[in-house]
Amino acid sequence: MNTSEKQRLISEVERLEEENHLMAKSIKDLALPISEKSRVSQMLFKKSDACKKELLRFLATERGLLNEIHFFESEKAKLSDIYSQVSENLGTNISLLDSTFNDIGFMKGEMGALIDKMSMLEGEVPVKLSNVDSLDEKIAEAVKELKNMYNRMRNIEKNVKIKYYNKKKITAGYL
């Protein structure tokens, strides 16, 4: 090997050492930002994982709330149906009671008229002894009317009780 070649190899080695030194310096200069970025990226990954966990927790809460909303809406619909049925039954019962009160008022008026008629007849008895047969017929007729009225009152009472208990059974079935 000759000197010039040796010289060239030495200069080549020096150049490579210089390049190696520059690369080491570049690596050292880049190592700090890379480690900083690595630390920041690890911190961001941790935050991302925490955010994912929190998001999953919120999604589970939302799903639970949506299920509760659906349940309450279905319960509301059921209660609304029951309310409508009870309201309708209440209207029917009020109409029935109104009709019954009207019947009772009518019967009360007829009873008052019959009582007045009987009072008149009782007042006329001493005066009209000669018309005893006629009076007996009128009294028999009044008794017959009273019995008839009593039977009608019993029928009205029975019908009211039947309707009341039937409505009560129907209403109990809806609740």
Backbone torsions as a table, in degrees:
resi	resn	phi	psi	omega
1	MET	NA	137.3	-174.8
2	ASN	-100.5	174.5	-172.1
3	THR	-68.4	-41.2	-177.1
4	SER	-66.6	-36.9	178.7
5	GLU	-70.5	-37.9	178.8
6	LYS	-63.9	-42.4	-179.6
7	GLN	-63.1	-44.5	-179.2
8	ARG	-64.4	-40.7	179.8
9	LEU	-68.1	-37.9	178.9
10	ILE	-65.5	-45.1	179.9
11	SER	-65.4	-35.4	178.1
12	GLU	-65.4	-41.8	179.2
13	VAL	-65.2	-41.9	179.1
14	GLU	-63.6	-43.6	179.0
15	ARG	-61.8	-43.2	-179.8
16	LEU	-66.7	-37.5	177.3
17	GLU	-65.2	-41.2	178.3
18	GLU	-62.8	-44.4	178.0
19	GLU	-62.8	-42.4	179.0
20	ASN	-61.8	-42.4	178.7
21	HIS	-63.3	-44.2	178.6
22	LEU	-63.6	-40.9	178.8
23	MET	-65.6	-39.5	178.8
24	ALA	-63.0	-41.5	178.1
25	LYS	-64.7	-42.8	178.1
26	SER	-62.1	-41.7	179.7
27	ILE	-63.8	-42.5	179.3
28	LYS	-63.9	-42.7	179.2
29	ASP	-65.0	-35.8	-179.3
30	LEU	-81.1	-24.5	-176.8
31	ALA	-63.3	-39.2	-179.6
32	LEU	-64.9	-51.8	177.5
33	PRO	-62.6	-35.5	-179.5
34	ILE	-66.2	-43.8	179.7
35	SER	-65.9	-36.7	177.0
36	GLU	-63.9	-45.6	179.5
37	LYS	-66.3	-35.0	177.6
38	SER	-65.2	-42.5	178.2
39	ARG	-64.2	-43.7	178.4
40	VAL	-63.3	-42.7	-179.1
41	SER	-65.4	-38.6	176.6
42	GLN	-64.9	-39.7	178.1
43	MET	-64.1	-41.8	178.9
44	LEU	-65.8	-37.5	177.1
45	PHE	-63.7	-40.8	178.1
46	LYS	-63.7	-44.0	178.0
47	LYS	-63.2	-40.1	179.2
48	SER	-62.1	-43.7	178.1
49	ASP	-63.1	-41.7	178.4
50	ALA	-63.6	-41.5	178.5
51	CYS	-64.4	-39.6	178.1
52	LYS	-62.5	-43.7	179.1
53	LYS	-62.8	-42.9	179.7
54	GLU	-65.5	-40.5	177.8
55	LEU	-61.9	-43.2	178.4
56	LEU	-62.7	-38.6	178.0
57	ARG	-65.0	-43.1	178.2
58	PHE	-64.7	-39.5	178.8
59	LEU	-64.9	-39.7	177.8
60	ALA	-65.2	-41.7	177.8
61	THR	-63.0	-44.0	179.6
62	GLU	-61.5	-43.9	179.5
63	ARG	-60.9	-42.4	177.6
64	GLY	-63.0	-43.3	179.6
65	LEU	-65.9	-39.4	177.9
66	LEU	-63.6	-39.2	177.0
67	ASN	-64.1	-41.4	177.9
68	GLU	-64.2	-41.7	178.5
69	ILE	-60.7	-45.1	179.5
70	HIS	-61.2	-43.7	179.0
71	PHE	-61.2	-47.5	-178.6
72	PHE	-65.8	-34.5	177.3
73	GLU	-66.7	-39.7	178.3
74	SER	-68.0	-39.0	176.5
75	GLU	-64.0	-39.4	178.7
76	LYS	-62.3	-42.7	179.1
77	ALA	-63.4	-42.5	178.7
78	LYS	-62.2	-46.3	-179.6
79	LEU	-65.1	-34.1	177.9
80	SER	-65.7	-41.5	177.1
81	ASP	-63.0	-45.5	179.4
82	ILE	-62.1	-42.1	178.4
83	TYR	-59.8	-43.9	179.8
84	SER	-61.8	-43.7	-179.3
85	GLN	-65.8	-44.3	-179.9
86	VAL	-65.2	-39.5	179.0
87	SER	-63.3	-42.3	178.3
88	GLU	-63.6	-44.1	178.4
89	ASN	-63.4	-38.3	178.4
90	LEU	-62.9	-43.0	177.5
91	GLY	-60.9	-42.4	178.5
92	THR	-63.8	-44.1	180.0
93	ASN	-64.4	-38.9	178.4
94	ILE	-64.7	-41.3	177.4
95	SER	-62.3	-41.7	179.0
96	LEU	-62.8	-44.4	178.7
97	LEU	-64.2	-39.5	178.6
98	ASP	-61.9	-44.4	178.4
99	SER	-62.7	-42.0	179.9
100	THR	-64.8	-42.2	177.5
101	PHE	-62.4	-38.7	177.2
102	ASN	-63.0	-43.4	178.4
103	ASP	-62.3	-42.4	179.9
104	ILE	-64.9	-40.7	177.7
105	GLY	-62.1	-42.0	177.9
106	PHE	-62.2	-46.3	-179.2
107	MET	-64.3	-36.7	178.3
108	LYS	-63.1	-41.9	177.6
109	GLY	-63.2	-43.8	179.0
110	GLU	-64.6	-39.8	178.6
111	MET	-64.4	-40.2	177.5
112	GLY	-61.5	-42.4	178.9
113	ALA	-63.6	-42.2	179.2
114	LEU	-66.7	-38.3	177.5
115	ILE	-63.5	-43.3	176.9
116	ASP	-60.6	-43.1	-179.8
117	LYS	-62.0	-43.7	179.6
118	MET	-65.9	-38.2	177.9
119	SER	-62.3	-42.8	177.9
120	MET	-62.3	-43.7	-179.1
121	LEU	-64.4	-40.8	178.3
122	GLU	-63.7	-36.3	177.8
123	GLY	-69.4	-30.5	-178.1
124	GLU	-85.4	-14.4	-176.2
125	VAL	-56.3	-51.9	-177.8
126	PRO	-62.5	-33.0	-176.7
127	VAL	-75.3	-37.3	-172.5
128	LYS	-110.5	57.0	177.9
129	LEU	-66.0	-25.3	-178.6
130	SER	-70.6	-24.6	-178.9
131	ASN	-99.2	41.0	-177.3
132	VAL	-61.3	-41.9	180.0
133	ASP	-61.5	-44.6	179.3
134	SER	-63.0	-41.0	179.6
135	LEU	-65.3	-41.1	177.7
136	ASP	-59.9	-41.3	179.1
137	GLU	-63.9	-43.0	179.7
138	LYS	-65.2	-41.1	178.8
139	ILE	-65.8	-43.2	178.3
140	ALA	-61.1	-41.0	179.0
141	GLU	-65.2	-41.8	178.8
142	ALA	-64.2	-41.6	178.4
143	VAL	-63.5	-42.9	178.8
144	LYS	-60.8	-44.1	179.1
145	GLU	-64.6	-40.0	178.0
146	LEU	-64.4	-42.3	177.1
147	LYS	-63.2	-43.4	178.8
148	ASN	-60.5	-45.8	179.6
149	MET	-64.4	-39.5	178.2
150	TYR	-62.1	-43.8	178.8
151	ASN	-63.0	-40.9	178.6
152	ARG	-65.5	-38.9	177.2
153	MET	-63.2	-42.3	178.0
154	ARG	-61.6	-42.6	178.6
155	ASN	-63.8	-41.8	178.5
156	ILE	-63.1	-44.1	179.4
157	GLU	-61.0	-44.3	-179.9
158	LYS	-62.7	-44.8	179.8
159	ASN	-63.5	-39.9	178.8
160	VAL	-63.6	-44.6	179.9
161	LYS	-63.4	-43.2	179.8
162	ILE	-61.9	-47.7	-179.8
163	LYS	-63.4	-40.6	-179.7
164	TYR	-62.5	-48.0	-178.0
165	TYR	-69.7	-34.4	175.2
166	ASN	-63.6	-44.2	179.0
167	LYS	-64.9	-37.8	179.8
168	LYS	-64.3	-40.7	177.9
169	LYS	-64.1	-43.7	-179.1
170	ILE	-64.1	-44.7	-179.4
171	THR	-64.5	-40.7	179.3
172	ALA	-64.2	-32.4	178.6
173	GLY	-67.2	-29.8	-179.6
174	TYR	-81.0	-24.5	-178.2
175	LEU	-91.5	NA	NA
